[in-house]
Amino acid sequence: MTSNLEFTHNKIGNTGISLSNLGFGTAAIGGLFEPVATKVGRILKPCAMPNPELLGWPGALPFTPVFNYSYDGIMRFFEDSQQRLGMDHIDILYVRDIGEITHGDDNDEYFKMLDDDGYLALSNLRKSGLAKAIGVGVNEIDIPLAAAAPTPIKNPCHGK
């Protein structure tokens, strides 16, 4: 069955990427796997969590999240995503799950890790063309606002 529905698309900055107005999460309906997006900042290691319900994951599979927003962590998670996806570049790269909902009182430490050199990794991936666009994938409004706040010394992503 062929659909003749057409959706309005919006271009994302000067990245060459456009997404339909109708979407579900980060997967635009009408092109579910294009553009390709992945996330950095969290990986899952085989090992059952003692109480996954504390993170809002009842009935979770036997994995424990490991968070790392440093330069090396972001680069490693990005390379892992490339291998899993079998792709040499990613259209949209999201920093995943940084925020107080996930990290509670430890969030300042994780955000400092991102600010100290994680932004540099994101900027380098974007400048090299390995990631066409970057952003954050979180469940709270304060984090995107904080990530977008100008910190020109440590955050080379602003104004580019």
Summary of the structure (lengths in Angstrom):
residues: 160
radius of gyration: 16.7
end to end distance: 43.1
largest distance: 53.6
contacts: 428
relative contact order: 0.15
helix: 34%
strand: 24%
